[in-house]
């Protein structure tokens, strides 16, 4: 079943991308309780809730060099949104 979640955690985004989930939207949101502006990446995928739980329990991530792919994926969505081409 397709699920959806939002996270400010770039390591979690990388973890979820490795598991074939996709980025829907990138924006900023004011967090609670501190009221600071944070990155918010909204993702969707089949079983994403289970992978989210695995990340929270085990926090297993690949090498930091995998973040390059994560940042490229995030920027691709940001650029598409900026161009107005996101459907």
C-alpha positions as CSV (number, residue, x, y, z in Angstrom):
1,X,0.0,0.0,0.0
2,X,1.3,3.4,-0.9
3,X,2.1,5.6,2.0
4,X,3.4,9.2,2.4
5,X,5.5,10.9,5.0
6,X,7.5,14.1,5.5
7,X,10.9,14.4,7.1
8,X,13.6,17.0,7.7
9,X,16.2,14.3,8.1
10,X,18.5,14.1,5.0
11,X,19.9,10.7,6.2
12,X,16.4,9.3,6.4
13,X,15.7,10.7,2.9
14,X,18.8,8.9,1.6
15,X,17.7,5.7,3.4
16,X,14.2,5.9,1.9
17,X,15.6,6.7,-1.6
18,X,17.7,3.5,-1.4
19,X,14.5,1.6,-0.8
20,X,12.9,2.9,-4.0
21,X,10.6,5.5,-2.5
22,X,10.2,8.8,-4.4
23,X,10.3,12.4,-3.5
24,X,7.0,14.3,-4.1
25,X,7.8,17.7,-2.8
26,X,10.5,19.8,-1.1
27,X,9.6,22.8,0.9
28,X,10.3,24.5,4.2
29,X,8.1,24.3,7.3
30,X,8.2,25.8,10.7
31,X,8.9,23.1,13.3
32,X,7.5,22.7,16.7
33,X,8.4,23.5,19.5
34,X,11.3,25.7,18.5
35,X,9.6,27.7,15.7
36,X,12.6,27.4,13.3
37,X,12.3,26.9,9.6
38,X,13.4,23.4,8.4
39,X,13.8,21.5,5.2
40,X,10.8,19.3,4.7
41,X,11.0,16.5,2.1
42,X,7.7,14.7,1.4
43,X,8.1,11.2,0.0
44,X,5.8,8.3,-1.0
45,X,6.2,4.7,-1.7
46,X,4.9,1.2,-1.1
47,X,5.6,0.3,2.5
48,X,7.3,3.6,3.4
49,X,5.9,3.4,6.9
50,X,7.8,0.1,7.5
51,X,11.0,1.6,6.1
52,X,10.5,4.7,8.3
53,X,10.2,2.5,11.3
54,X,13.3,0.5,10.4
55,X,15.2,3.8,10.0
56,X,14.1,5.0,13.4
57,X,14.9,1.7,15.2
58,X,18.2,0.9,13.5
59,X,19.3,4.0,11.8
60,X,21.4,2.0,9.3
61,X,22.6,4.3,6.5
62,X,25.2,3.8,3.8
63,X,28.4,5.7,3.5
64,X,28.2,9.5,3.6
65,X,29.1,9.6,-0.1
66,X,25.5,8.2,-0.7
67,X,24.3,11.7,0.3
68,X,25.5,13.0,-3.0
69,X,22.7,11.0,-4.8
70,X,20.2,12.2,-2.1
71,X,21.1,15.9,-2.6
72,X,20.9,15.5,-6.4
73,X,17.4,14.0,-6.1
74,X,16.3,16.7,-3.7
75,X,17.7,19.4,-6.0
76,X,16.0,17.9,-9.1
77,X,12.6,18.2,-7.4
78,X,13.4,21.8,-6.2
79,X,14.4,22.8,-9.7
80,X,11.2,21.2,-11.2
81,X,9.1,23.0,-8.7
82,X,10.8,26.3,-9.4
83,X,10.2,25.9,-13.1
84,X,6.5,25.1,-12.4
85,X,6.9,21.8,-14.2
86,X,5.9,19.6,-11.3
87,X,2.7,17.8,-11.9
